[in-house]
């Protein structure tokens, strides 16, 4: 089966790749297993030195890596460069903090001495998505390697160039052969890789359909999994919010990565007293965003990652409008071979519409008017997802009280929802389970071992 690297801005096929055969895949898993047996014997200082070298190579190759992402999945070049820098930072974070995160913890018991240690699991399979083709991988690779594991990457089939770039970065940084390996395989081979005795865990970021399938397979094999799925994040604007700041961040959050982010704000839940003033400011901010060639330094919104995604998104918009939503801005796919979609705002959004019930993966915002903060909390939680959310109010204590009632893995008060190596990241409900980043993330990829000594 062939994989294609396609430029979503033009529809041009950039390169074709042959999928690795099942026989070659299993040989690669065996080689990675052997490499992990040696890697687990390295010290934390040795692993940290490798990660610092990886950070250095990422920065040296930043322009090439960023351009590949822009060409292969349409990310605006400025955002692509920022993604590479964030990957370097997560490597440096775990190089500096892993000793503290993985140090044995005393655990008094009836023993003469007892403690909790954090040991390597073995080989970990990473099943990763296309929307942040480097960051999604490195935010699991950095803690996974520091924990003493070896990693097998099954990347999204539309970003094979990015997947191969990542393997090259690790090789250039001097990581021992086989400790990190990219597998050019489709989803049909994931089950066979998981079944291999050496693969002890899987981390998946992607759609909830993919998450259910991989989690079910891992469960049947009694193997650890960390699952991070989609989101339909609420962005609550209360009557006392700073509307200028809220509108600025609302447009940024909705259209970051051309609107293709799990933790992007998607449902804008606005108190009645602030609705019209916020909508006016929000629409002005959205309308001012520049859509265009992702390699253009001025571009703020590039194409969606695939032409099919443009058609699917427009279908969700038109279905919502047919059910009563009102178009406040946009709602037009741009003509031509590129997967461009105009920044869009829908109002009068209600349950039963895709704009209310489903995740919209693109620069489309759903604005929902509510009477007060009680209704805002109810609507915020009226979703099967639970990844992130934000609350906007001039009263920080009020915002914190509301944050405690939001069913999500992270809530930001008066700020842009984002991932940070210092904070755990993950969701609840249909947004998945398990945590990435911080000490929680590295321990998800470790054998938490109790040691009891008489």
Secondary structure, DSSP 8 states (H G I E B T S, - for coil): -EEEEE-TTT--EEEEEE---HHHHHHHHHHHHHHHHHHTTS-HHHHHHHHHHHHHHHHHTHHHHHHHHHHHH---HHHHHHHHHHHHHHHHHHHHHHHHHHS-EE---SSSEEEEEEEE--EEEEE--STTTTHHHHHHHHHHHHTT-EEEEE--TT-HHHHHHHHHHHHHTT--TTSEEEE---GGGHHHHHHSTTEEEEEEES-HHHHHHHHHHHHHTT-EEEEE----EEEEE-TTS-HHHHHHHHHHHHHGGGG--TTSEEEEEEEHHHHHHHHHHHHHHHHT--B--TTSTT-SB---SSHHHHHHHHHHHHHHHHTT-EEEE---B-SSSS--B--EEEES--TTSHHHHS---SSEEEEEEESSHHHHHHHHT-SS--SEEEEE-S-HHHHHHHHTTS-SSEEEESS-----TTS-B--SGGGEES-BSHHHHHHHTEEEEEEEE-
